[in-house]
Amino acid sequence: MQRTLLLLLVAASYLLFAGGRTWTLAPLLTIAAAAAMVAPRRTFSFPTSDRALDVALVALLLAIGMQLMPLPAAMVAALSPHAAEVKAGIHFSAFGQPAPWWTTMTVNPPATREALGTVVLGVLAFWTARGTFAAGGSTRTVCRTLAFLGALAAVMAVIQRAVAPRTVLFLIEPESRSATPFGAFVNRNHFAAWLLLVAAPVCGYCVARLRIHPTSRGHWRQSIGQILSSGAVYTALAVFVQIGVLLVTLSRSAVAGLGMAALTFWGLGRARVAIEIERTRLPAALGLAGAALLMLVLFVDVEGWAKRFEHSFGADAAALSRQTIWRESLPVMRDFWLTGSGAGTYADAMTLYQQSRVWVGSMQRWAFFNNAHSHYVQVASEGGLLVGVPALLVLVLTAKLGLRAVRADKGEMFWVRAGAAAGLAGLATQSLWEVALIMPANAVLAGVVGGLLLYRRDPYRQEPLPVAPDMTFPRPTPARVR
């Protein structure tokens, strides 16, 4: 039941417009809470090996909650002296109205509540996934479902771009003229991040299936039959489609993340590759080269990429470059260094701090910095030390514990862990230039992938391994009596 609810959460977080609408948080939090409470002892077991990470996650939730806590106005003025100025700039009040006795550290409580809900979704998804996988019998089902959902979403996104390019899931049209909707996302970079998080562990699962169902050394027809019966071909096809559509999005940050994911997967798995498939290195290399060439022909839009790079170095792009946004975010980080302006309030703070005024013809309006185009800069601006320290601890501990978990796994699910680690490394790289994790769908998927990386098998409930075709033993035939 818990596994079903977890998969329902992944699907619903995508189908409900990726959580981009405020009203979608309530049903998503309801599903997440139900999934967690179906087996509370399993979900909130908090294994000793991950105790530091769990404490850091709780500290992160409490830190954002503290930004919402009503405090004496004098205390808020001492902790965050510039908050009152930003609040006055974004809120209208009657002339002569007395200042409130109690107020919050965040400059926009509704935006911070929405950001807190997104973080809660990701944390609950992680705890639920880790507990579900530890119980055994779920990793394969979840990976198969992710392969199917990811491929289906990728194909539908391409159809949507061809038939109704200005819509989200064929249903709604974004208000912003500059929006580039893809699938359930208004922003193509966010959709590319979702595909990256799906494709990486599914790729690891494909390798694991090939190792569990090794090909026979006999006739080539028998080998092909064994590969088809293992399902690895269909999984590989799903990965091929997901990565191909990721390239179709023309997301430069996602391509950088994909490159880091590939490097991470290769770095973690090269020792196992040298041991396990030394004799099949040449065929594997030829297969990968062929797949890369086919992907280049089918999915890479050379003209589109050329326009993207031309736009990156244009006159408007120079004024709207990430360097400009980061430079103008420095005063926010300086003035809110301790408590932050409040999770989810970067756009509110920049209404006062933004200095650049650039007219964008395609939008027919003045450009407005609604996000920092770097999750690290955005956390520093919105959270200060209060939120930034536990967020940094979560990042460091996830990397440390993930590396330990991958090295400790001696089974075939090692490849799934390596793929999960690669996906999270790719997301961390993309976050240098994007803020994909502010979307609930990406937060949920990151939590599930984190669970795939860090779960520990229950020794009393081991996940059964399928029997490989070449491990079946024929019945002995009786000797012929002469």
N, C-alpha and C positions, 0 to 999 in steps of 0.2 A: 504493500500500500504506500509506504513512504517513497519507494522508487517511482511509482506512478505519479504521485503528487510532485515529486521533484522534476520529472520530465514535463508535467503539465505546467509547472512554473516557468521552465525554459521556453516552452511553446507560447504560453500566454504572454510572457514578457515581450516576445517579438510581435505577436499578432495584435496586441494592444498598442500599436503604433510605437513600439520599442519603449513604452513608458514615457513618451515625450509629452503627453497631456497630463495635467495635474490630477485629473479624476481617475487615471489608471492606477495610481499608487495604492488606493484602497483595496481593490480586488487582488492586486499582486501581493500586497502584504498579508492579506487574508490567506491566500494559497500558501505563501511561505510559512506563515505561522502554523497552518494545518499540517504541512509537511514536517515541520520540526516537532510538533506535539503528538504526532502519531506514535512516535517512539522516542519519548523525551530522554530516557536514560541513554539511549544510543546517540542521540543528537548532542546532548550536553555532557558527554562522558569526559571530555577534556583530558586526553591522554597526557601522561607526564612528559613525554617527548616533545609535545607541542604546547606545553603549559605557558611558556613565555610568549608565544605568538597569540594565544587566546587572551592572555592578560593585556597585551598590546591592543588587540581588537576591542576589548571592553573599554580600555582607556580612551580609544579613539571615539567610541560612541558616547562616552561620558563627556569628553571634551566638547563635542558638538552640542550635546545637551546643555552644557554649562553656558554656551553662547545664547541659548534660548531662555535661561533661567532668569526670572525677574529679580533684580538686585537694586539696592538703594542707588539713586541717581548719582550721589556723591561718590560712591564706590566705582561705578561705571566710568565716571569722569576721570577718576584717578587711574584706572586700569587702561582705559581707551579714550584719551582726551579728544580725539578727532571724530568720535562716533556721532556726537551731537550735531556737528557741522554737516556730516553726510546725511543724517536723518532729516535735518532741516531742508536740505537740498532736494530730497526725493519725496517728502511728505508735505502736504499743505495743512496748516492749522489756522484757526481763527486768530486775528490780531489781538494781542494782549492776553492770550490764554496762558495760565500759569504752567510752568514746567512740571512734569509728573514727578512724584516722589520715588516711584519705582520704574525701572526701565531695563532693557536687555542690552547685552554687549553687541549683539547682531544689529545691523542697521535695517534689516528687513526680515522680521520673524517668519512670515509665510515662506519666503524663499529658503530660509535655513531649515524649516520643518520639512520641506520637500527634499532638500539635500540629505537630511538625516534619514528620511525614509528610504532613499536610494542606498545609503550606506548600510542600513539595517537589512535591506534585501540581500545585498552582497554577502554580509556576514552570516545571515541565516542560511543562505544557499550553501556557503562553505561548510558550516557545521553540519548541516543535513547531509550534504554529499559525502563528507568524510565519514560520518557514522554509517551511512547506507553502504558505502563501498567496503568498510571494515567488516560488515556483517557477512560479506561474500555473496557471489552470484549476481552482482549488479553491474560490474564494470563493462562486461561485454554488451549487455542490453543497452546501457546508456550510450556507449560508443556507437553501436549500430543506429540507435535513434538519432544521435547527433549527426551521423553521416547522412541519414535520410532527410532530416529537417534542414541541414545546411545545404544540401544539393537542391532540395525543392525550393528553398528560399532564394538561392542563387539563380535558378532558372526562371522563377517567377519575377525576380527583379529585372532580369534582362528583357523579358516580355513586357513588363511594365514600362521600361525605358523606351521601348519601341512603340507601344500603343498609346500610353498616357504618360509622357515623360514628366509632367508637372504635378503628378499626384503621388500620394503616399498610400500604398496598398490599394490602388485604383479607387480610393474612397474620398480622400480629402486633398485639398490643394493648399500648400503653405502660403502664408501671407507675404513672406519676403520674396521679392523678385529674384534675389541672388541665390535662393535655395537650390540645391542640387539633390532632390530626393532620389533615394535608391531603396527599394524594398519598403521596409517599415520605418526607415530613417529619413529625416529631412536632410541630413548631412551625409554625403557619400563617404567621408572619412570615418564616420562612426559605423557605417555599415561595413566598410572594409575591415575595421577592427573586429567586428562581430564574426565575419568570415574567417579572419585569422585565428581567433580563439576556437572556432569549430574545427578548422582544417588541421591544425597542429596535432591535437590528440588523436584525431581520426587517422591521420597519417601514421602515427605511432601504432595505432591499433591494426592498421593494414600490415605493417611489418610484423607485428606479433602474430597475426593469423598465418602469415607465410612461414614463420618459425614453428608454430604449433602444427601446421599441416605441411611438412616439407615435401618437396617434389621427389618423385621416385627417380632412381638412377637408371631405370629401364627405358622403355620405348618413350619417344617424345609425346605420343598420343596419350599415354597413361599419365605423364607429367601434367599435360594440359588439363586432362580430366580432373586430376587431383586439385589443381589450382582453382578450377571453376567450382568444384564441390566445396572448397573451403570458403568461398564467398569473398576472397581477397580481391578478385577482379572488380566486383561491384563497389567495394570499399575504395579501391584505388580510383575508380571512375568518379566517385563522389568527391574525393580529394582533388582530382583533376579539375572538375567543374568549379569547386569552391575557390581554388586558387586562380583559375582562369577568370572568373567573374570579379575577383579581387583586383586583378589587373585591369579589367574593363572599367572599374570605378575611377581610374586615373588618379588615385590617391597616392601622392608622393610619400607621405608619412607612413602609409601602410606598406608600401614597397620596402621602405627602410626597415620597418618592423618584420616583414617577411624575410628579408636578408638576415637579420639578427636571429630570427627563429631557426632558419636553416643552419646557420653557424652553430647555434646552441645544440641543435639536434645532432649535428655531425660531431661536435666536440664531446657530447655525452655518450654517443653510441659507437665511436670509432674503435674503442677497445673491444667491444662485443662483436663488431663487424669483422675485425681481424681474426677473431677466434672462431666465429660461427660460419661465416660465409666466404672464407678465403678462396674456395674453389669456384665460387660463382661470382667473383668480383667483376670479370669482364662482361658477362651477360647482364648483370645488374647495371653496370655503367652504361652499356649500350641502350638498355631499356629507359634509363633516366634521361639520357641524351635525346632519344626519340620522343619521349613525352615532353621534354622542354621545347624541342623544335616544333612539335604539333601545337603546343600551347602558344608559342610565339606566333604561329600562322593564324590560329583561330581567334585568339583573344587580345593580342597586343595591337592597339590602335596607334600606329606610328604617328599619324597626323595629329591625333588628339593629344598624345604626349608632347609633340613639338609645340602645339599651342599652349599647353600647360606651362612648359618651360619658358616660352616667349612671354606669357603673362607674368611669370614670376620675376622677370627682369624688366618689365615695363615701367612707365612713369608712375602710374597709379599704384602698382605693386610696391614700389620703393617707399611710398608714403604709408602704405598699409602693411609693410613687411612685419614679420614677427619680431625683428630686432626693434622696430619702432614701438610695437605694442609692449615688449618686455621692458624697454627703457622707460616708457611712461607708466609702467606698473611699479617701478622702483619706489616712487614716493608713497604709494599705498603700503608697500611692505615696510617702509621706514616708519610711517605714522601708526601702523597697526601691527607692529612687530611682536607684541606680547599676546594679544587675544584675537587678532584678526578682525576683519570687518564683518565676519559671519559667513558660514558655509553657504554657497549659492548666491552670494551678493557681489560678485566681482563686477557685474554690469552696473549695479547701483553705485558702487564706489567710483567707477570710471566716469559717471556723469559729472562728477566734480573734479576728478584728477586728469581726465583726458585733455591733451593739449592740441593734438593734430586735428585739423579740419580739412577733410578731403571729400570732394564731390565725386560720387561714383555714378557714371551715366547709366549703367545697366540697372541700378537700383532706383535712380531718380531721387536720390536723397543723400544727405551727408553721412559719411561712414561713422559707425558707432562700434566701439570695442565691447562686444557682449561676452567675450571670453578671452582668456589670456593666450590661447593657442599654445599652451604648455601646461600640462596638469601640475607640474612641479611649481611653476610660477603662480598658478592659480591657488594652490594649497597654501603657499607662503603668504599670498595676499589675503585670502579669506580666513585663514586659520591662525596665522602667526605661530609663535612657539607653542601655544596651547594645543592646537590641532596638529601642527607640523611635526612635533617630536614623536607622538604615537604613530603618526602616519609613516614617518621614516623608519621607526622600529618595525612596523608591519612589513615594510618593503625589505629591510635587511634580514629579518628573521625568516621570511618566506624564501628568500634566496638561499640562506644557510641551511634551513631544514629541508628544502627541496633538493639541494645537492646531496645531502646526506641520505634522503629517501631513495633517490635514483641509484646511488652507489650501493645501497644495502639490498636492493631488489635483485635477486638472482634468477627469478623466473622470467617467463615470456612477457609478463605485464610490465617488465622493465621498459619496453618500448613505448607503452602508453604513458608511463611517467615521464620519459624523456620528451615525448611529444607535448605533454602538458607543460613541462618546464619550458620548452621552446615557445609555446604559445604565450605564456606569461612574460617571457623575456622579450618577445616581439612586441607585446602590448606596452611594456615598460619603455621600450625604445620609441615606439610611436608616440607615447605620451610626452616625449620631449617637444613635440610640435603640435599635439592635439589634446583634446580633453574628452576622449571617447568614454571614459568611465563615469561621466556625469549622467549617462543614459542608463536607466534601470535595466534594460535588456543586456547591456554589456556588463553591468555590475553582477547580475545573476549568473551569467555565463562564466565570468571570471571566478566567481565563488565555486561553481561546479568544477571548473578546470583545476582550481586550487585543491579541491577535495580529491580529484584524481591523482594529483601529485603527492599529497601528504598522507593519504589514508594508510593505516597499518592493519594488516589482516588479523582477524581474530583467530588465535591458534586453535580454538575449539570449533570454528566454523570456516574451514578452508574452502576456497572456491574451487569446485571441481574442474579439472582440465579435460578437454575433449581428447579422445583417442585419435591419434593421427592415422590416416589410411594405411601407411606402410608399417604400422605397429600391430595390425591384426594378424592373428596366427591361424593358418588354415587347419582344418581338421585332418588328422593323419588318415591316410587311405590304407585299408587293410591289404596285406601282401597277397598277391595272387597265388593260389595254390596250383601247382603244376601236377 
